[in-house]
Amino acid sequence: MRLTLRALISHGRVARKMGLGPESRINLLRNLLTGLVRHERIETGKARADEVRFYAEKLIDYAKKGDTDEKAMKLADFWLTEKDLIPKLFKVLAVRFENQTGGYTNMARLPNRENLDRAAMAVLEYKGNPFPPLYPVKRVSELNLVNQLLKGYREEKAQMATEKKDS
Amino acid sequence: MTVLGLLQFLGRSLHRLELRLAQAAGFDSLGPALAVNGPSVLPQPHHSSNEENSQPSFMDSIFWMAAPKKRRTIEVNRCRRRNPNKMIKVKYNIEPCVECGNMKLKHTLCGFCYEKISKETTNIRRQISVMEGGPLKAPAVESVVLYDSEKPSDADQGKRIVERNRKRPYWFSL
């Protein structure tokens, strides 16, 4: 016998509750998405960044259909509250991600906010933005002591191999 | 037990308190202050005594509240205060950042390195706002950041160039 209402069990529900209700949640996410399209990198709470990510990638998928597409233009008009970003979305972001099928955004967790609330923060960015990268590019320097020793060892080995061949 | 009974009890106790205060001060509560002194205790109205007898300790007993019976010993207190669920949990996921050597959590970006990146980003954004000149003027072209004595390359054709008046930081490679 069913003892609880289906409404009280949230198995498989993907959308988080945010703000004052579903409409408020969409408004919050819309503001975040507008900010993301304008600045290409934003810092927010971890849950909000995770929610916006889905909408950010869907928006790019629709923008790839081109600005002549009715539905794409309607969605862009709804989601971007600042209308000078609509040309940017279609001409810059859609073009940048032409050759990719998904994964247009990067999300990384940050240390908790310094305020009293110690909120878990995250940074969300579109890939290919002009700012410094979040993850440092790994550079292997040849001038390390260890790398110099290894280089010497490899050269010696090569030398011995050629001597053996000659003799 | 009823609300009415409780209110009646409170009323009566207040009445009793008032009479006792008046007797202590020497006032005759039932007569004006300038009248002739009569007997200090005037006859009480009869209905109050009847009600007190009919419900003896019923109403008064309702005023028992929960209170600790015994002092908690320091041993019991220590057990409660030092219980693992009240102690701060030890973190085992701290490691040094590869770039700067400050401590960071494994699943998080390094705070120090991110602070550097964030400051540079704000400087770049300040330069962009100067270039744009006002709000809501985002151009529909890509941007590229060039530092001192850097020339735009072939890949930067058709992009908006954001100039920064400093040499390129070592952690911001092309």
Interface residues (C-beta under 8 A of the other chain):
Chain A: R38 H39 R41 E43 E82 K83 D84 L85 P87 K88 F90 K91 V92 R96 A108 R109 L110 P111 V123 P130 F131 P132 P133 L134 Y135 P136 V137 R139
Chain B: V98 E99 K104 L105 H107 T108 L109 G111 C113 Y114 I117 S118 E120 T121 I124 R125 L136 K137 A138 P139 A140 V141 E142 S143 V144 V145 V162 P169 W171 F172 S173
